[in-house]
Amino acid sequence: MDHGPKIGERIPPFEAPDQFGRMHSLETIRRANGAVIVFVRSADW
């Protein structure tokens, strides 16, 4: 069973909406110190 990327592994390009529905990619949120991405599975699936 695949559980996503391993620690330190690079992730593929993606886009996801923020809480206001605006789309962002890793390039638009990454800053000089990097970025932390947290994926949460919805209970409504």
CHARMM internal coordinates of N, CA and C (Angstrom, degrees):
IC EDIT
DIST 1 N 1 CA 1.4597
DIST 1 CA 1 C 1.5267
ANGL 1 N 1 CA 1 C 108.62
DIST 1 C 2 N 1.3268
ANGL 1 CA 1 C 2 N 117.13
DIHE 1 N 1 CA 1 C 2 N 131.83
DIST 2 N 2 CA 1.4582
ANGL 1 C 2 N 2 CA 122.99
DIHE 1 CA 1 C 2 N 2 CA -179.32
DIST 2 CA 2 C 1.5242
ANGL 2 N 2 CA 2 C 109.50
DIHE 1 C 2 N 2 CA 2 C -88.53
DIST 2 C 3 N 1.3228
ANGL 2 CA 2 C 3 N 116.45
DIHE 2 N 2 CA 2 C 3 N 128.68
DIST 3 N 3 CA 1.4609
ANGL 2 C 3 N 3 CA 121.14
DIHE 2 CA 2 C 3 N 3 CA -179.27
DIST 3 CA 3 C 1.5105
ANGL 3 N 3 CA 3 C 112.42
DIHE 2 C 3 N 3 CA 3 C -114.85
DIST 3 C 4 N 1.3237
ANGL 3 CA 3 C 4 N 118.31
DIHE 3 N 3 CA 3 C 4 N 20.68
DIST 4 N 4 CA 1.4502
ANGL 3 C 4 N 4 CA 121.43
DIHE 3 CA 3 C 4 N 4 CA 177.93
DIST 4 CA 4 C 1.5111
ANGL 4 N 4 CA 4 C 112.59
DIHE 3 C 4 N 4 CA 4 C 98.53
DIST 4 C 5 N 1.3455
ANGL 4 CA 4 C 5 N 116.35
DIHE 4 N 4 CA 4 C 5 N -171.59
DIST 5 N 5 CA 1.4617
ANGL 4 C 5 N 5 CA 120.43
DIHE 4 CA 4 C 5 N 5 CA -175.98
DIST 5 CA 5 C 1.5316
ANGL 5 N 5 CA 5 C 111.77
DIHE 4 C 5 N 5 CA 5 C -68.73
DIST 5 C 6 N 1.3172
ANGL 5 CA 5 C 6 N 114.12
DIHE 5 N 5 CA 5 C 6 N 152.11
DIST 6 N 6 CA 1.4667
ANGL 5 C 6 N 6 CA 120.80
DIHE 5 CA 5 C 6 N 6 CA 176.09
DIST 6 CA 6 C 1.5265
ANGL 6 N 6 CA 6 C 108.86
DIHE 5 C 6 N 6 CA 6 C -79.06
DIST 6 C 7 N 1.3093
ANGL 6 CA 6 C 7 N 117.99
DIHE 6 N 6 CA 6 C 7 N 161.08
DIST 7 N 7 CA 1.4681
ANGL 6 C 7 N 7 CA 122.63
DIHE 6 CA 6 C 7 N 7 CA 178.17
DIST 7 CA 7 C 1.5190
ANGL 7 N 7 CA 7 C 109.08
DIHE 6 C 7 N 7 CA 7 C -57.77
DIST 7 C 8 N 1.3264
ANGL 7 CA 7 C 8 N 115.98
DIHE 7 N 7 CA 7 C 8 N 128.78
DIST 8 N 8 CA 1.4532
ANGL 7 C 8 N 8 CA 121.86
DIHE 7 CA 7 C 8 N 8 CA 179.48
DIST 8 CA 8 C 1.5089
ANGL 8 N 8 CA 8 C 114.92
DIHE 7 C 8 N 8 CA 8 C 85.73
DIST 8 C 9 N 1.3278
ANGL 8 CA 8 C 9 N 117.64
DIHE 8 N 8 CA 8 C 9 N -10.53
DIST 9 N 9 CA 1.4638
ANGL 8 C 9 N 9 CA 121.62
DIHE 8 CA 8 C 9 N 9 CA -179.91
DIST 9 CA 9 C 1.5260
ANGL 9 N 9 CA 9 C 109.70
DIHE 8 C 9 N 9 CA 9 C -74.73
DIST 9 C 10 N 1.3190
ANGL 9 CA 9 C 10 N 116.69
DIHE 9 N 9 CA 9 C 10 N 140.56
DIST 10 N 10 CA 1.4682
ANGL 9 C 10 N 10 CA 120.46
DIHE 9 CA 9 C 10 N 10 CA 176.75
DIST 10 CA 10 C 1.5264
ANGL 10 N 10 CA 10 C 109.39
DIHE 9 C 10 N 10 CA 10 C -72.60
DIST 10 C 11 N 1.3288
ANGL 10 CA 10 C 11 N 115.72
DIHE 10 N 10 CA 10 C 11 N 141.65
DIST 11 N 11 CA 1.4581
ANGL 10 C 11 N 11 CA 120.18
DIHE 10 CA 10 C 11 N 11 CA 178.87
DIST 11 CA 11 C 1.5270
ANGL 11 N 11 CA 11 C 109.66
DIHE 10 C 11 N 11 CA 11 C -98.40
DIST 11 C 12 N 1.3271
ANGL 11 CA 11 C 12 N 117.90
DIHE 11 N 11 CA 11 C 12 N 153.84
DIST 12 N 12 CA 1.4672
ANGL 11 C 12 N 12 CA 120.19
DIHE 11 CA 11 C 12 N 12 CA 179.01
DIST 12 CA 12 C 1.5330
ANGL 12 N 12 CA 12 C 110.22
DIHE 11 C 12 N 12 CA 12 C -71.59
DIST 12 C 13 N 1.3343
ANGL 12 CA 12 C 13 N 116.72
DIHE 12 N 12 CA 12 C 13 N 160.46
DIST 13 N 13 CA 1.4673
ANGL 12 C 13 N 13 CA 119.77
DIHE 12 CA 12 C 13 N 13 CA 176.58
DIST 13 CA 13 C 1.5301
ANGL 13 N 13 CA 13 C 110.35
DIHE 12 C 13 N 13 CA 13 C -56.33
DIST 13 C 14 N 1.3306
ANGL 13 CA 13 C 14 N 116.34
DIHE 13 N 13 CA 13 C 14 N 143.88
DIST 14 N 14 CA 1.4654
ANGL 13 C 14 N 14 CA 120.41
DIHE 13 CA 13 C 14 N 14 CA 179.11
DIST 14 CA 14 C 1.5106
ANGL 14 N 14 CA 14 C 109.90
DIHE 13 C 14 N 14 CA 14 C -154.39
DIST 14 C 15 N 1.3045
ANGL 14 CA 14 C 15 N 117.06
DIHE 14 N 14 CA 14 C 15 N 164.81
DIST 15 N 15 CA 1.4617
ANGL 14 C 15 N 15 CA 124.67
DIHE 14 CA 14 C 15 N 15 CA 170.17
DIST 15 CA 15 C 1.5131
ANGL 15 N 15 CA 15 C 107.34
DIHE 14 C 15 N 15 CA 15 C -131.21
DIST 15 C 16 N 1.3325
ANGL 15 CA 15 C 16 N 116.21
DIHE 15 N 15 CA 15 C 16 N 143.23
DIST 16 N 16 CA 1.4627
ANGL 15 C 16 N 16 CA 121.53
DIHE 15 CA 15 C 16 N 16 CA 178.56
DIST 16 CA 16 C 1.5229
ANGL 16 N 16 CA 16 C 108.71
DIHE 15 C 16 N 16 CA 16 C -148.90
DIST 16 C 17 N 1.3316
ANGL 16 CA 16 C 17 N 117.42
DIHE 16 N 16 CA 16 C 17 N 148.34
DIST 17 N 17 CA 1.4662
ANGL 16 C 17 N 17 CA 119.89
DIHE 16 CA 16 C 17 N 17 CA 179.60
DIST 17 CA 17 C 1.5241
ANGL 17 N 17 CA 17 C 111.63
DIHE 16 C 17 N 17 CA 17 C -79.98
DIST 17 C 18 N 1.3380
ANGL 17 CA 17 C 18 N 115.56
DIHE 17 N 17 CA 17 C 18 N 147.35
DIST 18 N 18 CA 1.4614
ANGL 17 C 18 N 18 CA 119.85
DIHE 17 CA 17 C 18 N 18 CA 172.44
DIST 18 CA 18 C 1.5244
ANGL 18 N 18 CA 18 C 109.12
DIHE 17 C 18 N 18 CA 18 C -86.37
DIST 18 C 19 N 1.3271
ANGL 18 CA 18 C 19 N 117.30
DIHE 18 N 18 CA 18 C 19 N -172.86
DIST 19 N 19 CA 1.4651
ANGL 18 C 19 N 19 CA 120.68
DIHE 18 CA 18 C 19 N 19 CA -176.72
DIST 19 CA 19 C 1.5269
ANGL 19 N 19 CA 19 C 113.07
DIHE 18 C 19 N 19 CA 19 C -66.74
DIST 19 C 20 N 1.3544
ANGL 19 CA 19 C 20 N 116.74
DIHE 19 N 19 CA 19 C 20 N -12.30
DIST 20 N 20 CA 1.4597
ANGL 19 C 20 N 20 CA 120.81
DIHE 19 CA 19 C 20 N 20 CA 178.93
DIST 20 CA 20 C 1.5231
ANGL 20 N 20 CA 20 C 112.32
DIHE 19 C 20 N 20 CA 20 C -104.38
DIST 20 C 21 N 1.3437
ANGL 20 CA 20 C 21 N 116.98
DIHE 20 N 20 CA 20 C 21 N 4.01
DIST 21 N 21 CA 1.4504
ANGL 20 C 21 N 21 CA 121.45
DIHE 20 CA 20 C 21 N 21 CA 178.63
DIST 21 CA 21 C 1.5191
ANGL 21 N 21 CA 21 C 114.26
DIHE 20 C 21 N 21 CA 21 C 87.46
DIST 21 C 22 N 1.3397
ANGL 21 CA 21 C 22 N 118.44
DIHE 21 N 21 CA 21 C 22 N 0.63
DIST 22 N 22 CA 1.4665
ANGL 21 C 22 N 22 CA 121.15
DIHE 21 CA 21 C 22 N 22 CA 178.37
DIST 22 CA 22 C 1.5247
ANGL 22 N 22 CA 22 C 109.11
DIHE 21 C 22 N 22 CA 22 C -79.29
DIST 22 C 23 N 1.3220
ANGL 22 CA 22 C 23 N 116.48
DIHE 22 N 22 CA 22 C 23 N 135.09
DIST 23 N 23 CA 1.4572
ANGL 22 C 23 N 23 CA 121.05
DIHE 22 CA 22 C 23 N 23 CA -178.48
DIST 23 CA 23 C 1.5252
ANGL 23 N 23 CA 23 C 110.65
DIHE 22 C 23 N 23 CA 23 C -81.52
DIST 23 C 24 N 1.3363
ANGL 23 CA 23 C 24 N 115.55
DIHE 23 N 23 CA 23 C 24 N 140.31
DIST 24 N 24 CA 1.4610
ANGL 23 C 24 N 24 CA 122.50
DIHE 23 CA 23 C 24 N 24 CA 178.00
DIST 24 CA 24 C 1.5186
ANGL 24 N 24 CA 24 C 108.84
DIHE 23 C 24 N 24 CA 24 C -135.99
DIST 24 C 25 N 1.3274
ANGL 24 CA 24 C 25 N 115.20
DIHE 24 N 24 CA 24 C 25 N 149.22
DIST 25 N 25 CA 1.4636
ANGL 24 C 25 N 25 CA 121.28
DIHE 24 CA 24 C 25 N 25 CA 173.04
DIST 25 CA 25 C 1.5313
ANGL 25 N 25 CA 25 C 106.88
DIHE 24 C 25 N 25 CA 25 C -114.51
DIST 25 C 26 N 1.3144
ANGL 25 CA 25 C 26 N 116.54
DIHE 25 N 25 CA 25 C 26 N 170.02
DIST 26 N 26 CA 1.4624
ANGL 25 C 26 N 26 CA 119.81
DIHE 25 CA 25 C 26 N 26 CA 178.45
DIST 26 CA 26 C 1.5241
ANGL 26 N 26 CA 26 C 109.86
DIHE 25 C 26 N 26 CA 26 C -57.79
DIST 26 C 27 N 1.3205
ANGL 26 CA 26 C 27 N 117.37
DIHE 26 N 26 CA 26 C 27 N -38.51
DIST 27 N 27 CA 1.4608
ANGL 26 C 27 N 27 CA 120.73
DIHE 26 CA 26 C 27 N 27 CA -179.33
DIST 27 CA 27 C 1.5268
ANGL 27 N 27 CA 27 C 112.14
DIHE 26 C 27 N 27 CA 27 C -64.12
DIST 27 C 28 N 1.3312
ANGL 27 CA 27 C 28 N 118.55
DIHE 27 N 27 CA 27 C 28 N -31.10
DIST 28 N 28 CA 1.4675
ANGL 27 C 28 N 28 CA 119.84
DIHE 27 CA 27 C 28 N 28 CA -177.81
DIST 28 CA 28 C 1.5229
ANGL 28 N 28 CA 28 C 112.38
DIHE 27 C 28 N 28 CA 28 C -82.14
DIST 28 C 29 N 1.3352
ANGL 28 CA 28 C 29 N 118.80
DIHE 28 N 28 CA 28 C 29 N -16.87
DIST 29 N 29 CA 1.4691
ANGL 28 C 29 N 29 CA 119.65
DIHE 28 CA 28 C 29 N 29 CA -178.90
DIST 29 CA 29 C 1.5242
ANGL 29 N 29 CA 29 C 113.30
DIHE 28 C 29 N 29 CA 29 C -108.09
DIST 29 C 30 N 1.3326
ANGL 29 CA 29 C 30 N 117.47
DIHE 29 N 29 CA 29 C 30 N -16.15
DIST 30 N 30 CA 1.4686
ANGL 29 C 30 N 30 CA 120.28
DIHE 29 CA 29 C 30 N 30 CA -177.46
DIST 30 CA 30 C 1.5231
ANGL 30 N 30 CA 30 C 109.72
DIHE 29 C 30 N 30 CA 30 C -73.79
DIST 30 C 31 N 1.3271
ANGL 30 CA 30 C 31 N 116.57
DIHE 30 N 30 CA 30 C 31 N 135.93
DIST 31 N 31 CA 1.4588
ANGL 30 C 31 N 31 CA 123.31
DIHE 30 CA 30 C 31 N 31 CA 178.19
DIST 31 CA 31 C 1.5292
ANGL 31 N 31 CA 31 C 108.95
DIHE 30 C 31 N 31 CA 31 C -120.09
DIST 31 C 32 N 1.3240
ANGL 31 CA 31 C 32 N 117.40
DIHE 31 N 31 CA 31 C 32 N -172.02
DIST 32 N 32 CA 1.4676
ANGL 31 C 32 N 32 CA 122.32
DIHE 31 CA 31 C 32 N 32 CA -176.44
DIST 32 CA 32 C 1.5223
ANGL 32 N 32 CA 32 C 112.49
DIHE 31 C 32 N 32 CA 32 C -56.99
DIST 32 C 33 N 1.3398
ANGL 32 CA 32 C 33 N 117.68
DIHE 32 N 32 CA 32 C 33 N -34.77
DIST 33 N 33 CA 1.4675
ANGL 32 C 33 N 33 CA 121.37
DIHE 32 CA 32 C 33 N 33 CA -179.24
DIST 33 CA 33 C 1.5208
ANGL 33 N 33 CA 33 C 112.77
DIHE 32 C 33 N 33 CA 33 C -93.16
DIST 33 C 34 N 1.3170
ANGL 33 CA 33 C 34 N 117.83
DIHE 33 N 33 CA 33 C 34 N 7.69
DIST 34 N 34 CA 1.4595
ANGL 33 C 34 N 34 CA 121.06
DIHE 33 CA 33 C 34 N 34 CA 179.24
DIST 34 CA 34 C 1.5217
ANGL 34 N 34 CA 34 C 111.48
DIHE 33 C 34 N 34 CA 34 C 94.76
DIST 34 C 35 N 1.3185
ANGL 34 CA 34 C 35 N 115.46
DIHE 34 N 34 CA 34 C 35 N -156.86
DIST 35 N 35 CA 1.4618
ANGL 34 C 35 N 35 CA 121.99
DIHE 34 CA 34 C 35 N 35 CA -179.03
DIST 35 CA 35 C 1.5208
ANGL 35 N 35 CA 35 C 108.64
DIHE 34 C 35 N 35 CA 35 C -153.84
DIST 35 C 36 N 1.3135
ANGL 35 CA 35 C 36 N 115.77
DIHE 35 N 35 CA 35 C 36 N 152.53
DIST 36 N 36 CA 1.4617
ANGL 35 C 36 N 36 CA 121.67
DIHE 35 CA 35 C 36 N 36 CA 173.93
DIST 36 CA 36 C 1.5152
ANGL 36 N 36 CA 36 C 106.49
DIHE 35 C 36 N 36 CA 36 C -113.37
DIST 36 C 37 N 1.3182
ANGL 36 CA 36 C 37 N 116.24
DIHE 36 N 36 CA 36 C 37 N 125.53
DIST 37 N 37 CA 1.4586
ANGL 36 C 37 N 37 CA 122.03
DIHE 36 CA 36 C 37 N 37 CA -179.73
DIST 37 CA 37 C 1.5206
ANGL 37 N 37 CA 37 C 107.83
DIHE 36 C 37 N 37 CA 37 C -112.43
DIST 37 C 38 N 1.3194
ANGL 37 CA 37 C 38 N 116.82
DIHE 37 N 37 CA 37 C 38 N 126.24
DIST 38 N 38 CA 1.4600
ANGL 37 C 38 N 38 CA 121.89
DIHE 37 CA 37 C 38 N 38 CA 178.43
DIST 38 CA 38 C 1.5172
ANGL 38 N 38 CA 38 C 108.04
DIHE 37 C 38 N 38 CA 38 C -120.85
DIST 38 C 39 N 1.3143
ANGL 38 CA 38 C 39 N 116.23
DIHE 38 N 38 CA 38 C 39 N 123.76
DIST 39 N 39 CA 1.4624
ANGL 38 C 39 N 39 CA 121.47
DIHE 38 CA 38 C 39 N 39 CA 176.38
DIST 39 CA 39 C 1.5077
ANGL 39 N 39 CA 39 C 108.34
DIHE 38 C 39 N 39 CA 39 C -104.80
DIST 39 C 40 N 1.3345
ANGL 39 CA 39 C 40 N 116.22
DIHE 39 N 39 CA 39 C 40 N 129.06
DIST 40 N 40 CA 1.4600
ANGL 39 C 40 N 40 CA 121.88
DIHE 39 CA 39 C 40 N 40 CA -179.94
DIST 40 CA 40 C 1.5147
ANGL 40 N 40 CA 40 C 108.39
DIHE 39 C 40 N 40 CA 40 C -120.86
DIST 40 C 41 N 1.2911
ANGL 40 CA 40 C 41 N 116.31
DIHE 40 N 40 CA 40 C 41 N 126.05
DIST 41 N 41 CA 1.4661
ANGL 40 C 41 N 41 CA 120.06
DIHE 40 CA 40 C 41 N 41 CA 178.40
DIST 41 CA 41 C 1.5301
ANGL 41 N 41 CA 41 C 108.38
DIHE 40 C 41 N 41 CA 41 C -77.23
DIST 41 C 42 N 1.3125
ANGL 41 CA 41 C 42 N 115.67
DIHE 41 N 41 CA 41 C 42 N 134.01
DIST 42 N 42 CA 1.4526
ANGL 41 C 42 N 42 CA 121.49
DIHE 41 CA 41 C 42 N 42 CA 179.31
DIST 42 CA 42 C 1.5302
ANGL 42 N 42 CA 42 C 109.97
DIHE 41 C 42 N 42 CA 42 C -71.68
DIST 42 C 43 N 1.3205
ANGL 42 CA 42 C 43 N 115.85
DIHE 42 N 42 CA 42 C 43 N 147.06
DIST 43 N 43 CA 1.4669
ANGL 42 C 43 N 43 CA 120.20
DIHE 42 CA 42 C 43 N 43 CA 175.49
DIST 43 CA 43 C 1.5255
ANGL 43 N 43 CA 43 C 110.14
DIHE 42 C 43 N 43 CA 43 C -79.02
DIST 43 C 44 N 1.3270
ANGL 43 CA 43 C 44 N 117.22
DIHE 43 N 43 CA 43 C 44 N -10.08
DIST 44 N 44 CA 1.4601
ANGL 43 C 44 N 44 CA 122.78
DIHE 43 CA 43 C 44 N 44 CA -178.34
DIST 44 CA 44 C 1.5168
ANGL 44 N 44 CA 44 C 109.87
DIHE 43 C 44 N 44 CA 44 C -101.60
DIST 44 C 45 N 1.3564
ANGL 44 CA 44 C 45 N 118.13
DIHE 44 N 44 CA 44 C 45 N 73.43
DIST 45 N 45 CA 1.4615
ANGL 44 C 45 N 45 CA 121.92
DIHE 44 CA 44 C 45 N 45 CA 179.21
DIST 45 CA 45 C 1.4523
ANGL 45 N 45 CA 45 C 112.05
DIHE 44 C 45 N 45 CA 45 C -140.56
END
COOR INIT
IC SEED 1 N 1 CA 1 C
IC BUILD
